Amino acid sequence: MSFEIIVVGGSFAGLAAALQLARARRKVLVIDAGLPRNRFAAHSHGFLGHDGKAPAQILSESIDQLLRYPSMSLRQGMATAVHAGDGFRVTLDDGTAVEGQRLILSTGVRDELPALPGLAERWGQTVVHCPYCHGYELEGPLGVLGTHPNSAHQALLVPDWGPTTLFTQGTLALDEAESAQLAARGVQIERQPVVELLGTAPRLDGVRLADGRVVTVHGLFVAPRTTLTSPLAEQLGCDFEAGPLGTIIKVDGMQQTSVPGVFAAGDAATHFTNATRAAAAGVMAGVAAHRSLFMGLAA
């Protein structure tokens, strides 16, 4: 089966891209495995017009709207392989294949959570990554788990949502300027590593430290390492770039990758992730892919 544009990944970025293309009356297919990164969160916040809705509800409503366009198709499944020739041939996990003139990768990333007892079962509820997305709903005291050098910057933000402790895990080094900034914001520094999260999940009552002490926190911010969820960009030979949390697909201002005809949007193609940015990047990718159909691959 042949399409003008194939979008791989049907969360905020992919559906936003598909909407532009469907409204341009282009034949577009979205392939989605049904595993969005935000599936662990009960509610989405900070997304204009959708504040407080469940991510699954936002996606369901978006799909319902998209499928009203006759040129729009949706296929459930995992895209496992891609071949570039005269266009692109995408193979799904059931062995079937589809072809398209252009390809948009909105395949997302996977969070690699710290291996702490009690952390995974609270992810997206009382253990979260973004204070703007989840901080308002948490009632302090709060903690920040030091997982990388930018954790100190994260700890500077969090006091606006509640009294904050930065847990350095015994590895996060703070210079004099950082220590002064944190002190000015009232952030407590705890150098003993967290070894366990306490309470009946998803509630968080506190954390146990390596020396046996318990520190009361009701919300814990963690910035996990990320990995790309899909091998397609690598199979195509796309360029990548390293960031503070993981590798992403390199794109230009129009969401064009290094491979002609291949665009990328969403968490797989940005270092700064949230729903609004993903949707905006998807819009750009959809518009750019559409323009390239009649202006050439360099458009």
Backbone hydrogen bonds in HBPLUS format (Angstrom, degrees):
<---DONOR---> <-ACCEPTOR-->    atom                        ^
c    i                          cat <-CA-CA->   ^        H-A-AA   ^      H-
h    n   atom  resd res      DA  || num        DHA   H-A  angle D-A-AA Bond
n    s   type  num  typ     dist DA aas  dist angle  dist       angle   num
A0099-GLU N   A0001-MET O   2.88 MM  98  6.19 161.4  1.92 160.9 164.8     1
A0003-PHE N   A0099-GLU O   2.71 MM  96  6.06 148.7  1.80 147.1 157.7     2
A0004-GLU N   A0027-LYS O   2.88 MM  23  5.29 145.1  2.00 139.0 150.5     3
A0101-GLN N   A0004-GLU O   3.08 MM  97  4.99 128.5  2.35 104.6 118.2     4
A0102-ARG N   A0004-GLU O   3.00 MM  98  6.33 138.6  2.17 143.4 156.1     5
A0005-ILE N   A0027-LYS O   3.27 MM  22  6.65 159.1  2.31 152.0 155.8     6
A0029-LEU N   A0005-ILE O   3.04 MM  24  6.53 156.3  2.10 156.2 163.8     7
A0006-ILE N   A0102-ARG O   3.02 MM  96  6.35 161.0  2.06 145.5 149.0     8
A0104-ILE N   A0006-ILE O   2.86 MM  98  6.25 160.1  1.90 159.8 163.0     9
A0007-VAL N   A0029-LEU O   2.73 MM  22  6.03 170.8  1.74 169.0 171.7    10
A0031-ILE N   A0007-VAL O   2.82 MM  24  6.23 161.8  1.86 166.4 172.4    11
A0008-VAL N   A0104-ILE O   2.85 MM  96  6.21 166.4  1.87 173.4 178.1    12
A0106-SER N   A0008-VAL O   2.83 MM  98  5.76 161.2  1.86 155.8 159.8    13
A0009-GLY N   A0031-ILE O   2.72 MM  22  5.81 162.7  1.75 165.3 171.5    14
A0015-LEU N   A0011-SER O   2.93 MM   4  5.91 171.9  1.94 167.5 169.9    15
A0016-ALA N   A0012-PHE O   3.09 MM   4  6.01 151.5  2.17 137.4 145.4    16
A0017-ALA N   A0013-ALA O   3.01 MM   4  6.23 154.9  2.07 149.4 156.0    17
A0018-ALA N   A0014-GLY O   2.96 MM   4  6.19 161.7  2.00 147.0 152.2    18
A0019-LEU N   A0015-LEU O   2.96 MM   4  6.11 147.7  2.07 144.2 151.9    19
A0021-LEU N   A0017-ALA O   3.30 MM   4  6.62 158.9  2.35 148.7 154.6    20
A0022-ALA N   A0018-ALA O   2.79 MM   4  5.98 160.3  1.83 156.1 161.6    21
A0023-ARG N   A0019-LEU O   3.02 MM   4  6.10 156.2  2.08 144.7 151.0    22
A0024-ALA N   A0020-GLN O   3.09 MM   4  6.30 119.9  2.47 129.7 144.7    23
A0024-ALA N   A0021-LEU O   3.06 MM   3  4.91 136.8  2.25  91.8 104.6    24
A0026-ARG N   A0021-LEU O   3.07 MM   5  5.52 166.8  2.09 157.2 155.2    25
A0025-ARG N   A0022-ALA O   2.99 MM   3  5.03 153.2  2.06 105.7 109.9    26
A0028-VAL N   A0071-SER O   3.03 MM  43  6.34 155.9  2.09 154.1 161.2    27
A0073-SER N   A0028-VAL O   2.93 MM  45  6.24 143.8  2.06 156.3 166.5    28
A0030-VAL N   A0073-SER O   2.93 MM  43  6.32 155.4  1.99 146.3 152.7    29
A0075-ARG N   A0030-VAL O   2.79 MM  45  6.11 161.6  1.82 168.6 169.3    30
A0032-ASP N   A0075-ARG O   2.98 MM  43  6.40 159.3  2.02 159.4 165.1    31
A0077-GLY N   A0032-ASP O   2.86 MM  45  5.62 163.7  1.88 129.2 132.5    32
A0039-ARG N   A0036-PRO O   3.18 MM   3  5.52 157.3  2.24 119.8 119.0    33
A0041-ALA N   A0038-ASN O   3.13 MM   3  5.61 163.0  2.16 116.2 121.3    34
A0044-SER N   A0053-LYS O   2.62 MM   9  5.58 156.4  1.68 158.7 162.4    35
A0052-GLY N   A0044-SER O   2.72 MM   8  5.38 153.2  1.79 156.0 164.1    36
A0050-HIS N   A0047-PHE O   2.86 MM   3  5.48 160.4  1.89 145.9 149.8    37
A0053-LYS N   A0050-HIS O   3.06 MM   3  5.68 168.0  2.08 141.7 142.8    38
A0057-GLN N   A0054-ALA O   2.90 MM   3  5.17 125.5  2.21 105.4 120.0    39
A0058-ILE N   A0054-ALA O   3.11 MM   4  6.53 156.9  2.17 157.2 163.7    40
A0059-LEU N   A0055-PRO O   3.02 MM   4  6.30 163.0  2.05 154.4 158.6    41
A0060-SER N   A0056-ALA O   2.91 MM   4  6.03 158.7  1.95 143.1 149.5    42
A0061-GLU N   A0057-GLN O   2.92 MM   4  6.08 166.6  1.93 153.6 156.7    43
A0062-SER N   A0058-ILE O   2.97 MM   4  6.10 153.9  2.04 143.7 151.5    44
A0063-ILE N   A0059-LEU O   2.90 MM   4  6.11 157.9  1.94 153.0 158.2    45
A0064-ASP N   A0060-SER O   3.02 MM   4  6.24 161.1  2.06 149.1 154.2    46
A0065-GLN N   A0061-GLU O   3.09 MM   4  6.32 154.7  2.15 144.6 150.9    47
A0066-LEU N   A0062-SER O   2.93 MM   4  6.17 156.8  1.99 147.7 154.4    48
A0067-LEU N   A0063-ILE O   2.92 MM   4  6.06 161.9  1.96 157.0 160.4    49
A0068-ARG N   A0065-GLN O   3.29 MM   3  5.59 159.7  2.33 105.7 111.7    50
A0069-TYR N   A0066-LEU O   2.98 MM   3  5.81 167.2  1.99 123.8 128.1    51
A0072-MET N   A0069-TYR O   3.13 MM   3  5.59 166.5  2.15 121.4 124.2    52
A0093-ASP N   A0078-MET O   2.82 MM  15  5.41 130.6  2.07 147.9 163.4    53
A0080-THR N   A0091-THR O   2.86 MM  11  5.90 148.5  1.96 150.7 161.2    54
A0081-ALA N   A0091-THR O   3.38 MM  10  5.10 157.5  2.43 138.1 137.4    55
A0091-THR N   A0081-ALA O   2.81 MM  10  5.10 166.5  1.83 144.2 148.9    56
A0083-HIS N   A0089-ARG O   2.84 MM   6  5.11 148.5  1.94 140.7 151.2    57
A0089-ARG N   A0083-HIS O   2.85 MM   6  5.11 162.7  1.88 150.3 156.3    58
A0085-GLY N   A0087-GLY O   2.88 MM   2  5.23 171.2  1.89 150.8 153.8    59
A0088-PHE N   A0100-GLY O   2.80 MM  12  5.30 154.7  1.87 159.6 167.3    60
A0100-GLY N   A0088-PHE O   2.88 MM  12  5.30 150.2  1.97 146.8 156.2    61
A0090-VAL N   A0098-VAL O   2.80 MM   8  5.37 159.6  1.84 163.3 168.0    62
A0098-VAL N   A0090-VAL O   2.90 MM   8  5.37 154.0  1.97 148.5 156.0    63
A0092-LEU N   A0096-THR O   2.83 MM   4  5.56 168.9  1.84 165.3 168.3    64
A0095-GLY N   A0092-LEU O   2.94 MM   3  5.47 159.9  1.98 120.5 123.4    65
A0103-LEU N   A0261-GLY O   3.01 MM 158  6.32 164.0  2.04 167.2 168.5    66
A0263-PHE N   A0103-LEU O   2.81 MM 160  6.21 163.7  1.84 159.3 164.8    67
A0105-LEU N   A0263-PHE O   2.70 MM 158  6.11 164.4  1.73 149.0 151.0    68
A0265-ALA N   A0105-LEU O   2.98 MM 160  6.39 153.3  2.05 149.8 152.9    69
A0229-THR N   A0108-GLY O   3.34 MM 121  6.06 171.4  2.34 133.8 132.7    70
A0110-ARG N   A0227-THR O   2.67 MM 117  5.24 159.4  1.71 157.0 164.4    71
A0227-THR N   A0110-ARG O   2.99 MM 117  5.24 147.9  2.10 139.4 149.6    72
A0112-GLU N   A0225-ARG O   2.74 MM 113  5.24 171.4  1.74 164.6 161.9    73
A0116-LEU N   A0114-PRO O   2.89 MM   2  5.72 132.3  2.12 108.1  93.5    74
A0119-LEU N   A0116-LEU O   3.11 MM   3  5.63 162.0  2.15 142.1 140.8    75
A0197-LEU N   A0117-PRO O   2.99 MM  80  6.25 161.9  2.02 159.8 165.8    76
A0122-ARG N   A0119-LEU O   3.04 MM   3  5.48 156.2  2.10 114.5 122.1    77
A0123-TRP N   A0120-ALA O   3.16 MM   3  5.19 160.2  2.20 105.2 111.3    78
A0125-GLN N   A0122-ARG O   2.96 MM   3  5.44 158.4  2.00 138.9 140.2    79
A0126-THR N   A0122-ARG O   3.19 MM   4  5.57 135.7  2.40 139.2 151.6    80
A0127-VAL N   A0122-ARG O   3.14 MM   5  5.40 152.9  2.22 137.6 129.7    81
A0124-GLY N   A0127-VAL O   2.79 MM   3  5.84 149.5  1.88 169.3 165.3    82
A0220-LEU N   A0126-THR O   2.90 MM  94  6.34 160.9  1.94 159.2 165.6    83
A0128-VAL N   A0220-LEU O   2.96 MM  92  6.41 149.5  2.06 153.1 162.8    84
A0222-VAL N   A0128-VAL O   2.76 MM  94  6.00 157.5  1.81 153.8 161.7    85
A0134-HIS N   A0130-CYS O   3.03 MM   4  6.14 155.4  2.09 152.5 159.4    86
A0135-GLY N   A0131-PRO O   2.72 MM   4  4.17 142.3  1.86 115.5 124.7    87
A0138-LEU N   A0135-GLY O   3.11 MM   3  5.36 152.8  2.19 107.8 116.0    88
A0218-HIS N   A0141-PRO O   2.74 MM  77  5.82 169.1  1.75 166.7 162.7    89
A0142-LEU N   A0163-PRO O   2.75 MM  21  5.95 174.6  1.75 174.9 176.9    90
A0165-THR N   A0142-LEU O   3.01 MM  23  6.46 142.1  2.16 139.9 150.8    91
A0143-GLY N   A0219-GLY O   2.85 MM  76  6.25 147.2  1.95 151.4 162.1    92
A0221-PHE N   A0143-GLY O   2.77 MM  78  6.12 166.1  1.79 147.8 150.6    93
A0144-VAL N   A0165-THR O   2.89 MM  21  6.29 144.9  2.01 159.8 163.1    94
A0167-PHE N   A0144-VAL O   2.86 MM  23  6.03 169.8  1.87 167.6 171.0    95
A0145-LEU N   A0221-PHE O   2.92 MM  76  6.18 168.1  1.93 170.7 172.0    96
A0146-GLY N   A0167-PHE O   2.72 MM  21  5.61 153.1  1.79 166.0 165.4    97
A0151-SER N   A0148-HIS O   2.93 MM   3  5.62 165.3  1.95 127.9 131.5    98
A0153-HIS N   A0150-ASN O   3.06 MM   3  5.23 119.3  2.44  99.5 113.7    99
A0154-GLN N   A0150-ASN O   3.06 MM   4  6.45 156.5  2.12 150.2 157.1   100
A0155-ALA N   A0151-SER O   2.91 MM   4  6.15 152.7  1.98 145.4 152.4   101
A0156-LEU N   A0152-ALA O   3.15 MM   4  6.47 133.0  2.39 137.9 149.6   102
A0156-LEU N   A0153-HIS O   3.09 MM   3  5.13 132.4  2.32  96.4 109.4   103
A0157-LEU N   A0154-GLN O   3.06 MM   3  5.36 136.8  2.25 104.1 115.5   104
A0158-VAL N   A0154-GLN O   3.32 MM   4  6.59 156.1  2.38 153.3 158.9   105
A0160-ASP N   A0157-LEU O   3.36 MM   3  6.51 169.1  2.38 133.5 135.0   106
A0161-TRP N   A0158-VAL O   2.76 MM   3  5.58 168.2  1.77 134.9 139.2   107
A0162-GLY N   A0159-PRO O   3.25 MM   3  4.93 147.3  2.36  93.2 102.5   108
A0188-GLN N   A0164-THR O   2.99 MM  24  6.36 166.1  2.01 154.0 153.1   109
A0166-LEU N   A0188-GLN O   2.74 MM  22  6.11 165.0  1.77 174.5 173.0   110
A0190-GLU N   A0166-LEU O   2.90 MM  24  6.05 171.1  1.91 161.1 159.0   111
A0168-THR N   A0190-GLU O   2.99 MM  22  6.29 153.9  2.06 152.6 161.1   112
A0171-THR N   A0168-THR O   3.14 MM   3  6.03 162.4  2.17 126.5 127.1   113
A0172-LEU N   A0168-THR O   3.02 MM   4  4.86 167.1  2.04 142.5 144.9   114
A0179-SER N   A0175-ASP O   2.99 MM   4  6.20 164.9  2.01 156.6 161.1   115
A0180-ALA N   A0176-GLU O   3.03 MM   4  6.20 152.9  2.10 144.4 151.4   116
A0181-GLN N   A0177-ALA O   2.98 MM   4  6.24 158.0  2.03 150.4 156.2   117
A0182-LEU N   A0178-GLU O   2.93 MM   4  6.14 164.3  1.96 155.4 159.4   118
A0183-ALA N   A0179-SER O   2.98 MM   4  6.11 157.0  2.03 143.3 149.9   119
A0184-ALA N   A0180-ALA O   2.96 MM   4  6.15 152.2  2.04 144.3 151.8   120
A0185-ARG N   A0181-GLN O   3.15 MM   4  6.43 133.5  2.38 138.7 150.4   121
A0185-ARG N   A0182-LEU O   3.10 MM   3  5.12 132.1  2.34  95.2 108.3   122
A0187-VAL N   A0182-LEU O   2.93 MM   5  5.22 159.9  1.97 155.0 149.0   123
A0186-GLY N   A0183-ALA O   2.99 MM   3  4.96 157.2  2.05 102.2 109.0   124
A0210-ALA N   A0193-PRO O   2.85 MM  17  5.55 136.9  2.04 156.2 168.0   125
A0195-VAL N   A0208-ARG O   2.81 MM  13  5.83 175.7  1.82 163.2 164.1   126
A0208-ARG N   A0196-GLU O   2.83 MM  12  5.17 163.4  1.86 148.9 154.6   127
A0198-LEU N   A0206-GLY O   2.83 MM   8  5.21 166.6  1.85 158.1 153.6   128
A0205-ASP N   A0198-LEU O   2.88 MM   7  5.56 169.4  1.89 142.2 144.4   129
A0203-ARG N   A0200-THR O   2.93 MM   3  5.47 127.4  2.21 138.0 130.2   130
A0207-VAL N   A0215-VAL O   2.89 MM   8  5.42 153.6  1.96 148.7 156.2   131
A0215-VAL N   A0207-VAL O   2.91 MM   8  5.42 160.8  1.95 157.9 161.6   132
A0209-LEU N   A0213-ARG O   2.78 MM   4  5.35 167.8  1.80 164.9 168.0   133
A0212-GLY N   A0209-LEU O   2.89 MM   3  5.30 162.1  1.93 119.0 122.0   134
A0226-THR N   A0245-LEU O   2.82 MM  19  5.81 160.6  1.85 146.8 147.4   135
A0235-GLN N   A0231-PRO O   2.96 MM   4  6.20 159.9  2.00 156.2 162.8   136
A0236-LEU N   A0232-LEU O   2.95 MM   4  6.19 146.4  2.06 149.7 158.4   137
A0238-CYS N   A0233-ALA O   3.00 MM   5  5.36 163.5  2.03 161.6 157.5   138
A0237-GLY N   A0234-GLU O   3.06 MM   3  5.06 144.2  2.19  99.4 110.2   139
A0250-LYS N   A0239-ASP O   3.00 MM  11  5.58 171.4  2.01 134.6 135.5   140
A0241-GLU N   A0248-ILE O   2.96 MM   7  5.61 155.4  2.02 154.6 160.5   141
A0248-ILE N   A0241-GLU O   2.96 MM   7  5.61 164.3  1.98 159.7 163.7   142
A0243-GLY N   A0246-GLY O   3.07 MM   3  5.22 131.6  2.31 116.6 130.7   143
A0249-ILE N   A0268-ALA O   2.81 MM  19  6.06 170.2  1.82 165.0 163.4   144
A0252-ASP N   A0256-GLN O   3.01 MM   4  5.45 142.0  2.16 135.5 146.2   145
A0255-GLN N   A0252-ASP O   2.98 MM   3  5.21 159.9  2.02 118.6 119.5   146
A0264-ALA N   A0255-GLN O   2.92 MM   9  5.59 154.5  1.98 154.0 162.4   147
A0257-THR N   A0262-VAL O   2.96 MM   5  5.80 169.1  1.97 153.4 154.5   148
A0262-VAL N   A0259-VAL O   3.06 MM   3  5.62 155.7  2.13 145.3 144.9   149
A0269-ALA N   A0266-GLY O   2.93 MM   3  5.66 165.5  1.95 124.6 129.4   150
A0278-ALA N   A0274-ASN O   2.98 MM   4  6.17 156.2  2.04 153.3 160.7   151
A0279-ALA N   A0275-ALA O   2.95 MM   4  6.18 165.4  1.97 153.7 156.8   152
A0280-ALA N   A0276-THR O   2.96 MM   4  6.16 161.5  1.99 150.0 155.5   153
A0281-ALA N   A0277-ARG O   2.94 MM   4  6.08 161.1  1.97 148.1 152.9   154
A0282-GLY N   A0278-ALA O   2.92 MM   4  6.13 148.9  2.02 145.5 154.7   155
A0283-VAL N   A0279-ALA O   2.97 MM   4  6.30 152.5  2.04 149.1 155.7   156
A0284-MET N   A0280-ALA O   3.13 MM   4  6.48 162.3  2.16 149.3 152.9   157
A0285-ALA N   A0281-ALA O   2.89 MM   4  6.15 160.0  1.93 149.6 155.3   158
A0286-GLY N   A0282-GLY O   2.88 MM   4  6.07 162.1  1.92 152.6 157.1   159
A0287-VAL N   A0283-VAL O   2.97 MM   4  6.20 164.9  1.99 155.3 159.0   160
A0288-ALA N   A0284-MET O   2.86 MM   4  5.98 164.8  1.88 152.5 157.2   161
A0289-ALA N   A0285-ALA O   2.86 MM   4  5.96 159.1  1.91 148.2 154.1   162
A0290-HIS N   A0286-GLY O   2.99 MM   4  6.14 156.2  2.05 144.0 150.8   163
A0291-ARG N   A0287-VAL O   2.95 MM   4  6.21 165.1  1.98 152.8 156.3   164
A0292-SER N   A0288-ALA O   3.01 MM   4  6.18 151.4  2.09 144.7 152.3   165
A0293-LEU N   A0290-HIS O   3.08 MM   3  5.47 146.9  2.19 107.7 117.1   166
A0294-PHE N   A0291-ARG O   3.21 MM   3  5.85 143.7  2.35 113.5 121.0   167
A0295-MET N   A0291-ARG O   2.87 MM   4  5.82 134.4  2.08 151.2 165.5   168
A0296-GLY N   A0292-SER O   3.17 MM   4  4.84 130.8  2.43 119.5 120.5   169
A0299-ALA N   A0296-GLY O   3.16 MM   3  5.62 165.5  2.18 117.1 120.0   170
